[in-house]
Amino acid sequence: MDRELALEVVRVTEMAALASAEWLGRGKKNEADGAATSAMRAMFDTIAMRGTVVIGEGELDEAPMLYIGEPVGNQAIESPEVDVAVDPLEGTTIVAKGHGNAMSVVALGDRGTLLHAPDMYMMKLVVGPRAKGTVSLDDSIETLIDKVAKANNKRIQDVTVIIQERERHQHIIDAVREKGARVKLFGDGDVGAAIAACLPSTGIDLFIGIGGAPEGVISAAAIKCLGGEMLAQLKPQNEAERERCVRMGIADPDQVFTLDDLVRGDDAIFAATGVSDGELLQGVRYLGDDTVETHSLVMRAKTKTVRFIRALHNLENKPNLTWK
């Protein structure tokens, strides 16, 4: 992939965030998602790449959004061929309710490098670079806490585990507290939470829990850029979902995926723009006089460069914002 793609793709997440932020707190999640998707698709068309969506909203005959198999980019013959994973608005319910941690996210990999994950549950475990190579999905939560405490040179009581607040995770939450470590709960949107476990500035040492498999692949691209570690395993709920895994090329639905299984090769690009304030990024800010501020994160696995970008936008000059 050309390194210029890293800066180009952040324009895509900025545009989607600007479009969806207009719906923040208005109780209309479908409108917010639709605005983000339309803006993202329009901005993709301006980028020199031959992209194919491998993580999106569904197959062509099932979803009107950015669907699996959709070509994106200008498709010029001289442009690089890339896999594209998208979530135009991670946290549609978050935006509808006006809560925090909503983002627009995009991940890119060379053609054939991103896992084609079916839309189902996935168990996910993420640690930062210091604990890389020390953890396993077979470890108990107590053992995982011991390992990350040692790797990060922390006392047990100073270890923070971030977990999605769901009934299916209550036994993990209880075990963490019984161990004496800290629990940080979050609601919807686990991409940002997974990434936070790889950034020392967040104070989060471990991410664990069951969430969406497509979001897992998007998270994996970011974690590869940050030098962390991710382990994952699909959790099909019935025989139909197991068969779907096989149809999508996953011969063993019980396979434990490493980071290199989720994102093959030595390169990936990840970009995110905050819609509402969260662990990683500030949300869209309306400053008056048609000026809007965005905060984005963009990074590349090959160079391990991480950029935080603060941008000021003049809405009069954003024709792709379809709600205007």
Beta strands, then each sheet from edge to edge (+ up, - down):
strand 1: 50-55
strand 2: 71-72
strand 3: 81-90
strand 4: 103-110
strand 5: 121-127
strand 6: 160-164
strand 7: 182-186
strand 8: 206-212
strand 9: 229-234
strand 10: 256-257
strand 11: 269-274
strand 12: 285-288
strand 13: 291-300
strand 14: 305-314
sheet 1: 2+ 1- 3- 4+ 11- 13+ 12-
sheet 2: 2+ 1- 3- 4+ 11- 13+ 14-
sheet 3: 7+ 6+ 8+ 5- 9+ 10-
end
